[in-house]
Amino acid sequence: MTQNPKRYTITAALPYTNGPIHIGHLAGVYVPSDIYARFLRLQGKDVAFICGSDEHGVAISMKAKKEGITPQQVIDKYDGIIRKSFEDFGISFDNYSRTSAEIHHKTASEFFRKLYDEGKFIEEVTEQLYDEKADQFLADRFVTGTCPKCGNEEAYGDQCEKCGSSLNATDLINPKSTITGTKPVLKSTKHWFLPLDQYDAFLREWILEGHKNDWKPNVYGQVKSWLEDGLRPRAVTRDLDWGINVPVEGAEGKKLYVWFDAPIGYISSTKEWAAREGKDWEPYWKSNDTKLVHFIGKDNIVFHCVIFPAMLKAEGSYILPDNVPANEFLNLEGNKLSTSKNWAVWLHEYLLDFPEKQDVLRYALTANAPETKDNDFTWKDFQARNNNELVAIFGNFINRVVVLTNKYYNGVIPQPNELSEIDEQTLAELKAYPAVIASSVERYRFREALGELMNVARLGNKYLADEEPWKIVKENPERVQTQMYVALQIAAALNVLAEPFLPFTANKLKNILKVNNNFDWNSISSISELLPTGHQIGEAELLFAKIEDDEIQKQIDKLEATKVANKAENAKAEPQKDTITFEDFAKVDLRIGTIIEAEKMPKANKLLVLKVDTGIDVRTIVSGIAEHFTPEEVIGKRVTVLINLAPRALRGVESEGMLLLSNTAEGKLVFVNPDAEGVINGAMIS
């Protein structure tokens, strides 16, 4: 671990610009990294909080083809949406760049060229999977097939997400192009490879020995698994039509592989920031007194803990990350978040339904963060977190303090009198909280840190509940002055301590208390008073509002509608049956009929006994539709009837025909019936 760092470089995973941001991204990467950066700034640290859009690769090209626009239009569209989402939710990047920017192309090209000139790459002609129908080589993520190690039939060409094994696309059994669905062929092509196997000893010493006590178990375990599986050379170039040109002779038509150029985006974004701020970028990446921390999701662990460090080691002048506190995945209402299936809570849509409630989502996602295992976001939990914690604990304390101060003292901080033992104990406990919360944040335990923040609000509530100033204000106003003074110090501390977690709330509280934050994180423990006697505060304003059941039901209904839409979209027709002749079909007698009577078959859950007017007679038909229709629903229904089916006895009732039904994508039965007027019972279907 970097001891007493002079500066901090914090990176957040570059979001891929082929879609907007959802709550899984926020919970996994961007809220934790923002909490960390804001916390460090409040301590007066030198921080560079860096991110940017990842804008290269086949996925962008395919999105462009699908939407009938250019790749540049795709990345411009989603870069704008993503930037707005980050701004709306208070993600306080010092710089947010783009890998399509000129400074990034230059930085990535120079990085590649240095390694190339120093002989750090292997040049090979290999056979790679090629989609003949699409007339292009397939990037790893555009090949799926069966994992040779665990049998997962939906493994990608670079990794099996079920067992975590590293793969090459050519390792897959029964590979299939995700572009056209066809089986790819092998075709020769020349590429450059980073020989990861040559960095095995370095990675083992640096991570397995050097970070066995301070890296998260999920990160350490995945790296250990990769190393034990054996590292192999990995291509750094690809045959693609969108990306950064490979800057060497003989590489026409080839681009830098997106996994190679994307992490260099952290460096180019830092350069962009430094140039704008008049700073030197190099100490933030090349000085040993800098602490470098990568915030990512678990699907990016191998890139940030094995591949990118190997690249930095090969280049030779860069520092390595001090920590990579990757989170696990966040699920939504029991199912995996999915962009393609629209199973997500999109940030730009959330604010339409919950305006000015950014901090409520930040709070719920942090309180339920997938720090050590996959966690589940539910709308009911979101509501409970808001109503039972933010409103009832944090908001309630601040509201009581501000209302009483305005009621008793016209908003002026009173002069305290002699402190009681409980006063001194409460203030001593308050002064201990910054160190407690800091300890959790510094160990990347943001869920734990948030719990300690709420304990500060609980401390305030308990103090007021125990002291009950409203009961003694008339007979002992001197004592109440002290009580309110103590409570106001807790409120002022909350203003600072909440800022990393709830920045919008902290800003509201700052305006209510009319403070200019002339004290920082450490001041809470070191200075005698945060709000001095005589300071004027503002009027009370609710920090949080209760969320009603109907608002939550609306979100649940929206997700249920998504489920229905997905089933309909993914519904597949049954394959065609064996071919028949016209003479075979001519034997079938289909007529239009009307159900005139209906009742449930006794002791049979699925059967209805129907009387059907077929136009030539009224006959009994037993149909297995009772789980989908009540007898009352079907009386009067016009139906299609197969009338020349051989009679069959069902539970003692002879059935003389069959109704024609189909089912929807959701599995609901529907009658195959004529809607046109003027069709009589008995009309033949031919």
N, C-alpha and C positions, 0 to 999 in steps of 0.2 A: 504494500500500500504506500501511496505517496504521502510522506510525512510533511505536515505544515506547508501545503502548496501555496505558491504565490498567486496563482491564477487557476481558473477552472474552464475547461472546454467541455461543454455538455452538448451532445448530439442527440437528436430524436430521429428515428427511422424516417427516411424520405418516403412520403406517401406516393403511390403510383397513380399517375394522372389518367386513369381510364374509368374513374367513377368518383362519386363524392365520399365524404367521411362519415362513418357511423360510430355508434357508441363503443364498439369493440376496439376501434382504433384509439378512441379517447381514453378508455379504461386501461388499455394495454401499454400505451406509449406516452401520449401527449399530456394527460393530466399529471402522471407521476413526474415526468421530466420538468413540467412547469412548476410543480410544487417545489422540486429540488432547486431549480434556478431562482425562484422568488425567495426561498428561504436563505440561500447564499447571499443574495443581494441585500436582504435585510440585515445580514451580518457584516455588510460592508465589503464583501469579497469582490474580486475582479472576475467577472463572469462573461463568457461568450457562449450564448445559448443558440445553437445552430441547427437549421433544417433547410428543406427545400423540396421541390417537386422532382420525382424520378420520372423522366419523360422519354426514355428510349426503350427499344425492344419490340418484339413481334406483336405483343398484346396491343400496343398503340396502333400499329399498322392494321391489325385485324379489326379493331374498333372503328378505324377510319373507313375501311372498306364496307363494314356493316352499315355505317351511318351515311355513307356516300359523301364523305368530306375528306379533307387532307389530314395527315397526322398532326400538322401544326394546329389545325383548327380543333382537333380533339384535345390536345394538351392545353391550348389556350382556354378552352371552355372549362375543363375540370380544374385547371390551376386557379382560375378565378373563383370557382365554387369552394375549393378547399381553403384558399386564403381567407375568404369571407368567414368560413366556419371557424377557423382558428382565431380570427379576430373577434368574432362574436362570443367565443367561449373563453376569451382572455388568455390564450396561450401566448406567453410573452417572449417570443423569439427575438433575439437580438438581430438575427438576419434569417430571412426566408428566401432562398434563391431558386434557381431552376437548372436542371442539368442540360437544358437546351441553350443556356446562356453561353455567350462567347468565352467568358472567363473559365467556364467549366470545360468546354471543348479544349481550350488551350492547356489547362491544368492536367486533364486526363491524358491528353496526347503526350505531353512532356513526361508524365509519370511513366507511361508505357515505353516511350522512346529511351528513357534512361535505363530501364530494366532490359530492354532489347539490346542497347549498345553494350551493356555490361555482361551480356550472355546469360541473363537470368531465366530466359525462356527456352523451351524445347520447341523446335519447328518440326512438324510431322504432317505427312499426308495420311489421312485416315478415312475410313468409310463411315459416313454418317447417314442418318435416316433422312430420306427425301420423299416429299409428297409429289408424286407425278401429276396428280390432278391439279394441285395448286401451283405446280412448277416452282417449288422452293424447298430449301433445306428447312428442317424442323428444329426450332429451339426446344430445349428439354421440356419446358412447361407445355409444349404443344404436342406432346406425345403422352399417351396413357397406355397402360397395359398391366399385366399381372406382375407383381413384385416377386422376384426369384427367391426371396428370403422368407416372406411370410404368406404369400399367396393372395395378398390384397389385389383385387382386380381393377382398382382405380388408382394405382400408383402413377406418379408423374415420372418424367424422364430424368429428373435430377434427384428426386427423393421420394421415398414412400412415407406418407404422412401417418400411416398406421403404425409401422414399426420403427420409423425414424432413420432407416438405413439410407446411406448415400448411394446414389445410383448413377449410371450413365444411361442415356436413352436406349443404347443398344443392348443393355442388360435385360430390358423388359421382355417378358414372354407375351406373345400375341400383341405387339405394339399396334396402336391405332392413331392416326392423325386426328387431332381435335378440330382441325380446320375443315377437312372434307369427310372425315369418318372412314377414309380408306386405309388400307394397310400400306405403310411406307416401304420403300426399297432402300437398299444401301447404295451410296454413291460416293466416289472419292472426292476429297477436297483437302486443301492445305490450310493448317491453322497453327497458332502458337499456344503453347501450354505452360502454365505455371507448375513446376514440379513440386507439388505439396509434400510428397514423400521425403524430400530433402530437408523439410522443416519439422519433421516429426520429433527429433530430439529437443529442438528449441521449444516447441509447443508443450511437450511433456514437462520440461523443466519450468517454463514460465507459468503454465496454468496448473498442471496436476500437482506440482510441488509448491510453486510460489503462491497460488491462490486457493489452496484446498480449505483454508479456514475462513476466507472472507467473501467468496463468491457464492451466490445462491445455489442450493443443491440441484435445482432443475437445470441450471446452466452448466455447472460443473459436471453433472452426470451425462448430459448430452455430449459435451466435448470429449469426455472420457470414452464414451461409446464410439464416437467417430474415430478417435485415435486407435482404439483397440480393434476397430474394424479394418484399419489399414488405410493410410492416405495414398491417393493416386494423383498423377498429373491432371490438371483441370484446364480446359480450354479457356483462353482469355479473349478469343476472337470468334466471330460467327459470320455465317453467310446470311446477312439480313439486309433489309432495304430501308431501315430507319435507325439512326444512331450516329456514333462518332466514327469517322473513317479511321482505319488502322494506318498509322502514320509511317509506313515503311514501303519501300518499293516492292512490287509484286503482290500487293495486298488489295488490288483494285476490286471493288464490289464487296469488300469485307468490312465489318464494323467491330468496334470493341464490344465484347460481351457485356450486357447490361449489368451483370453482377460485379464486373470489374470496374466499370465506370461509375456506378452509383455511389459506393462508399467514398470515392474520391470527391464526390459532391460535397461532403462535409468540409473538405479542405478548400475547395473553390468557393464555397459559401462563406467560409471564414475570411478568405482573401477579399471577397466582395465587401464584407462588413468592415474589415480593417481599413480598406481604401477609403470607404465613405467616412469613417470615424477618425481618419488620420493616425491610425495605429500601425504597428508592425505585426503582421499575422504570424510570423514564424515562431515566436515564443509560445504561442497557443498550441503549436503542434510539434515543436522540436526542443522545448526546454524541459529538463528533468524536474524542475520545480512547478510544472503544470500537472494538474490532475485531469485526465481525460476519462469521461464516463459516457458510454453508449446506452441510450434507452431504446429498447426494441421489444418486439413480440417474440414468442418462442420459435416461430417459423424462420426467424432470421439469426438464430444463435450461431449456426455454423459459419455464416458469412462474416459475422463480427468477432467471433472467437477463434476461428481457424484461418479462413481465407484472407480477410483484410489484414490481420496481424502478420500473416506470412508475406503479404504484399509490402507492408510497411517495413518488415525486417529485411526483405530483399532490397528495398530502396536504400535503407541504411541510415537515414537522417531523422526519422520520425520517432516520437515516443509511442508507447503501447498503451492501450486502455487500462486504467486502474481498476475499473469494474464495468461489467455488462449486466445490469440488473434486469434481465428479461422477465416479462410476465407471461403467464399462461394465457389461455383463451377465455373470453367471456362469451357465454351462450345467452340466448334470448328465449325466455319462456320455455326452457327445457330442450330447445333445438339449437344446433350450431348456426351461428350467424352466417348468412350467405348473401353475397352481393347479387349473384346471378338469379337467385330465387326471391330477391327482394325481402328476405327475412332479416330485417334490420330496423333500427331506429336511426334514421338519417338526421344529422345535426341540423341541417337547414330546414327540415320539416318539423323537428322538435320545437323550435322557437316560434313557429306559427301557432302551435297548439298551447305552448307554455311560454308566452312572451315574458322576458325579464326573469326567467327562472333558470339561467345558466348555472348558478351556484347550486341549485337543488340537484341538477344532474351531476355536476362535479362531485358533490357530496355523496350522492348515492353510489356513484361509480367507485369512489375512493373507499367508502365504507365496505363495499363488497368487491374490492379489487382482487383479480385473479393472481395474487402475488406468488402463491406456492402451488396452486392447483386451479384447474378450470372452475369458474364460478358461473352462476346463473343470474341474469338480470330479469326481474319480473316487475310488472307495473304495480302490483300490490305492495311489493317491498319498497319500491320507489315512493309510493304514497305514504307508507308507514314511516319511512325515514324522514320525509318532509314534515308530516303532521306530528309525529311522536317525539322527534328529536330536534329538528331545526325550529319548528314553531313552538313546541312545548317547553324546550329547554333553553336553547340559545336565544331565540326571539323573545320568549317570555321574560327572561332575565333583563335583557336590554330595555325592553318596553317598560318594565316596572321601575327600573332605576331612573330612566329619563322622565317618565310621567311623574314620579314622586319628587324628583329634583325640581321640575317646573312647578309642581303644586305647592311645595313647601318653601322654595327659595327663588322662584321666578327664573329658574335655570342657572343660577349662580352656584358654583361649587362652595359648600359651606366650610367654615373653619372647624376643624376637628378639635375635640377636647381630649382628655386623657384616654389613651387606648386601653381597653380591657384585655384580658388574657386571650379571649376569643378573637378580638381584633388583631392582636399581634400574631396569633397563630394563623389566622386566615391570610394576612399579608405575607407571612413567611412562606406559607404554602404556595401562594401566588408567585413569589419570586423564584420558587424551585421549578415551576413548570417550563420555562424556556429551555432549561438544560435537559429536562425529561423529553420534551417534544423533539429537541435537536438531536438527541441520541437516537431516537427512532428514525428520523429523517436521514441522518448520516449513515444509517444501516439499511436504508431503502425500504423501511417498514412504514409505508405511508398510511396504511390502514390503522396501524397501531398509533401513529402520530396523531391521526384525526381523532381517535378515541380519547387521547390525552387532551386535545384541544377542547372537546366537549366536556371533559372533566373540569376544565376551568369555568365553563358556564354553569356546570352543576355546583361547583364551589360557591359561585355567586348566588345561585338559587337557594342553596342550603343556608347560606349566611342570612339572607333576607327572611327565609321561612323561620329560622330559629330566633332571629332578633325581633321580627315583627314591628318595624318602626311605625307602621300605621296605627298600632294599638297604643303606643306610648308618646306619640308626638305632642299631645296636649300637656300631659303631666310632666314629661321629661324631654323638652325640646333640645337640651344640650346633648343628651345621649344620642338622639336621632341625628344630630349634625355629624357626629362621629360615624355612626352607622352608614349614613349616605355617602360620606367621604370615602369610606372603605369600599363600599359597593361601586362607586364611580372609578376607583383605581382598578378594580377588576374589569370593568367595562372598557377602560382605556387599554388595558393589557390585551383584552380580546381583539381589539381593533388591529393590533400588530400581529398577534399570534395567528389570527384567522386569515391574514392576507395571502399566504401561499396556497391555502386550500380554497378559500371563498373570497376571491379578490373583489367581486362586485359588492358583496355584503360588507367587506371591510371598507370599501369606498363610501358606501351609504353611511356606515357607522362613523366614519371619519367626519362626514358632513354633519351628522347629528351632534357629535361631540365637539365639532368645530376645532379639530386639532390639525396641525400641519405636519404631523408625524416628525416632530423635532426630536423624537427618541426612536431608537431602533430595537432590534430583537434583544440585544444584550442589556439595553437600558432598563428593561423591566426588572432585572435582577440587581442592577447596580445603582439606580438613582432612587432617592427617597420618595418622590411622588411623581406620578405621571400626569395627573390633572391637578394643578395647584389651586389653592383657595382663591376665590374671586374670579376664576375662569367662567366665562359664559358659554353654556351649551345651547343647542337648538331645541326645537319642539320634537316630540315623539313621532316616529314614523315606523310603521311595521316593516321589519326586515324580511319576514316570510309570511306568506298567506296559505291558509289551509287548502289542500287539494281535495275536491269532492269526488264522490264515487262515480258520478256520471262522466267526469273528465277521464277517469281511469278506464271506465268501461268503453269509452270511445276508442281508446288506444288498443284495448284487447280485441274489440270488434274489427278494427283495422287489420290486425294480425290474422284474425280468423278469415277475413276476406282474402288476405294474401294466400293463406293455405288453400282456400277454395280455388283461387285463380291458378295457383301452381298445379293443383291436381288436374284442372281443366287443360292447362297448357301441356302437361306431361302425359295426358291420357293417350294411350295408343290403341288403335283399332285392332281387333283380333285378326289374325292372318286369314286369308281366303281359304274356304273349305275346298274339298275336291270338286273338280269340274263336273257339272251334270249336263244332260241334254235338255232341249226344250220339251221333249216328251216327258222327261222326269218332272219338270216344273208343272206341266199341264195336268198332272195327276193331282196337284194340290188345289183344294177348293177353299179359297179365302173369301170371306164375306164381311160386310159391315153389319154391326149389331149394336144393340143398346142394352145395358144392364138394367133390369127392371126390379130385381130383388137381390138382397145380399145379407148374409148372416155368417157369424164365425162358426167354424167347425168345432163342436165340443171337444175339449181336451186336446186341441191341436193349435199351437201358437201361430203357425205360419199359414194356415189354410182358411180361405173364405169359400162358402158355398154360394154360387151365383145363379140367378135365373137370367138368361140372355135371350132377347128377341132377335133371332137371326134373319128375320124377314121371311123365312119359309117355315119356321116353327119357334116355339119357346122351349129351350133346353137347359138342362142343368150342367154347369161347368164348375169343377173344383179347381181353384187357382191358389198358388202359394204366395200370395201378396199381402197377407194379413199384417206383416211387420212394417209395411209401408203405407197401407191405406186402412181406414176404418170402413165398416159396412156403409155408414152414412155418406162417406165421401164418394163412393163409386156408383151409387144408385143414380141413374140418369146419364152415366158416362157412355159416350159412343166409342166403340172398340172395334179392332180388327180381330176376326175369329177364324181359326182353322176348323172347319166343320166336318171334314171327312177323315178326321183322326179316329183310329179304332177306339171304341169306348174302353174305359179303364176304371175299376173300382178302387176308390180311395177311402179307407176307413168306413167301408160299408155303403158309400155313396157312389153311384156310377156317374163318371164324368164323361160328357159327350162332346169334347172339343177342347180347344186351347186358345187362350187370349195371347195376342202378340204384344210383347213389351220390350223396352230397351232400358238402359240405365245411363245416368249421367256420369261425369268424371268423378263425382263425389260418391257414387254407388247408389244413388236414389233411383228407384224404378219409375218409369214413365210409360204411359200407354202409347202404342203406335196407333194413332186414330186419325180419322178424316176431319178436317176443320171446315171444308167448303160446304156452303149451304146447298140444299137440293139433292144431297146424296141420301138415298133411301136405305133403310135396313134391307139387307139381302143383296145389295149391289155387289157384283163380283169384282175382285181385284185380279187384274191380269197383266 
